[in-house]
Amino acid sequence: MSHLLPIRPIGNTTLRVTELGFGAASLGSLYRIVGDRDAKDTLTAAIDAGIGYFDTAPYYGMGLSERRVGDALRGHTGAVLSTKVGRLLKANLDIRGCAERHGFYSPMPFEPEFDYTFDGVMTSWEASRQRLGMARIDILYVHDIGRLTHGDRHEATFRQLTDGGGFRALEQLRIGGAIKAFGLGVNETAICLDAMRHVHLDVILLAGRYTLLEQNPLDALLPACRSTGTSIVVGGPYNSGILATGTRHGGVLHYDYGIAPQTVVDRVQLLEAHCERYGIPLAAAALQFPLAHPQVASVIPGLGSALEIERTLDLYDTSIPGDFWRDLKSAGLLHPDAPVPPVPRTAARPEYHEAGSRGSST
């Protein structure tokens, strides 16, 4: 079933993305094996449903996700595609089978190597085009730069972008029209503010930091993005799953790629109680909340099956009354300055994406 999904701009560029996008890490067999047929069916279902923005990365399955996304999007006009730079994939003859590596169960015989330099960015961009089988990539994100990933190596890796020419490579690609936009793909906010002092970012893919559970970016990052015209794409809207499953299913509770601390569990339980009072799925509130902020262009949950796409669209369409959001603020469960979805939520969205259009590859 096709949806008429509203579209939103990416920064000051000509790009428009559907406000519900597709995070393709799962198609690199993240945490579980996803077969080629299931991956193809999932992407076809997303296209047919009207989703028009797809995000992948070399790291997702060591190239597996890019290959699958490219095969599905090739021949479709209107879809916006993003991938990432910062890791080069190096062949490793010792890799056999689909044993877990870096969280992925992939047969691709490569290991990632960080490289944020000019040459590294250019090599990564060209290699991604080859894996995708696409002549153009719309958006490039610098992947996992920052202290959370690199620890004591952070300053050295960041200098690869500044002194080593990584940002210059991205600017050169943007000026020349090879890409339409670039930014960062990260799950921490401090590095975003640091990068914005060196270069103009069209967009930031921020995973897990502006969600129903936490809204710290309202204090500094989102105001900075407003002043520079930088859009936000929200990844990880369920905070590694705890906002999708809730706390009462009896299994292990995950938050921020690890086991959820008790303080997080307690806060989610309070959110669950408010959702139950209004008869609203917790995941619906989590999916819809970030879209209320004017800097947010799209929310891209990880989608690993056609059934997950159907369920996600149901959550996206769930009606949530204004009193629910007001009660969350009164209970101190939302930042007092957090914008909340209007009722009806899509009333002020005049532009829509047409699903399923075909033509020459981008």
PyMOL commands that set and color helices and strands:
alter all, ss='L'
color gray80, all
select helices_A, chain A and resi 25-28+36-49+64-73+118-132+147-162+166-175+190-196+216-218+221-228+239-245+262-278+282-292+306-317+322-330
alter helices_A, ss='H'
color red, helices_A
select strands_A, chain A and resi 7-9+16-18+22-23+53-55+80-85+87-91+100-101+104-105+110-114+139-143+181-186+203-207+231-235+254-255+258-259+296-300
alter strands_A, ss='S'
color yellow, strands_A
deselect
rebuild
show_as cartoon
